[in-house]
């Protein structure tokens, strides 16, 4: 299925293009390996899109080039009714359960 998240207009001098990714591998004690989807749009708005299945772990966000502490990198699980926001610990547990 295609997972899509809408993004409103943004200041392209300050913010990066929105992005979306899916976790494909997560080694014990390491960072997750991801594949990126695409952004369809421009700085006037658009959406990010990636192919995923129910139970997959998705991240999407946008980098703030002036204030890195304001970067948006949220974790989600693909659910029957859309994306369910989770934290990194839940993301790891869900990913491992799906692999087994």
Buried (B, 14 or more C-beta within 10 A) or exposed (E): EEBBBEBEEBEEEEBBBBBBBBBEEBEEEEEBEBEEBEBEBEEEEBBBBBEBEEEBBBBBBBBBBEEEEEEEEEBBBBEEEEBBEBEEEBBBEBBEEBEE
